[in-house]
């Protein structure tokens, strides 16, 4: 096996590892962003329900 084959193998392994790490990072950040979005939406809905309840009880 020549030097060029070894360099090519290491380059392929480096690119593959980089893609794997990028996939893991993007999956984690997407999950966190979905969680934050759902939490924010739930909080907004809760505030809207509370506001409408307060307005209906106002004299």
MOQUI-V655814 format. One record per residue. N is the residue number from 1. RES is the residue in one letter. SS is DSSP state (A for helix, B for strand, O for the rest). BURIAL is I if it has 9 or more other ideal C-beta (glycine too) atoms within 8 Angstrom, else O. Layout:
N_RES_SS_BURIAL + N_RES_SS_BURIAL
//
This chain:
1_X_O_O + 2_X_O_O + 3_X_A_O + 4_X_A_O + 5_X_A_O + 6_X_A_I + 7_X_A_O + 8_X_A_O + 9_X_A_O + 10_X_A_O + 11_X_A_O + 12_X_A_O + 13_X_A_O + 14_X_A_O + 15_X_A_O + 16_X_A_O + 17_X_A_O + 18_X_A_O + 19_X_A_O + 20_X_A_O + 21_X_A_O + 22_X_A_O + 23_X_A_O + 24_X_A_O + 25_X_A_O + 26_X_A_O + 27_X_A_O + 28_X_A_O + 29_X_A_O + 30_X_A_O + 31_X_A_O + 32_X_A_O + 33_X_A_O + 34_X_A_O + 35_X_A_O + 36_X_A_O + 37_X_A_O + 38_X_A_O + 39_X_A_O + 40_X_A_O + 41_X_A_O + 42_X_A_O + 43_X_A_O + 44_X_A_O + 45_X_A_O + 46_X_A_O + 47_X_A_O + 48_X_A_O + 49_X_A_O + 50_X_A_O + 51_X_A_O + 52_X_A_O + 53_X_A_O + 54_X_A_O + 55_X_A_O + 56_X_A_O + 57_X_A_O + 58_X_O_O + 59_X_O_O
//
